C-alpha cells in the first residue's frame, strides 16, 4: 500500500450570520465579516495493491469504523441553542423543555460521526482544520496510528485466507 500525506494552506474571508431583533421585535439576520483567516487541509492519497484491494472487498473490511468524533462542537451547539431561545423568547423554560428542542439539543450533543475504512481510499481523503498545529497533529495520527491500523487489518485477513478452520492444540 502506498500513502501520501500533504497539508495545504488556504485563505478565506471568514463570516458568520448574526441573529438580532429588529425594531418591532422580529428576528432578523445579517452577515458579519470577521476578516481573512487561514484554513489547513490534510490530503491523504492511499493506493492499495491489487491483493490488498481484493482482501478489502472479499472480507468487507471497507465497512469498519476507524475513527469516531462528535458531529457538533460545543460552540456550534451553544450558537444553535442561542438561536432557538431568540426565536422562542416568549417561551418559559418549562415550555422550552416541553417543546422538544431541549431534547433535540441533547441528542445533538451525543451524535457522533464515524469515518469508515473505505473513506480513506476516496483519493484524496481530506480533512480540514483551523490551525496549522491541528492539521500536523492529524497528519501524524494518520501516519502513526490510522494507516498502521488499516495495514494490520489487511494483514490479519491476508493470514485468514491461509488459516485452517480446524485447530488441534496439545497442552
Beta strands, then each sheet from edge to edge (+ up, - down):
strand 1: 2-21
strand 2: 27-47
strand 3: 65-70
strand 4: 112-116
strand 5: 125-129
sheet 1: 1+ 2- 5+
sheet 2: 3+ 4-
end
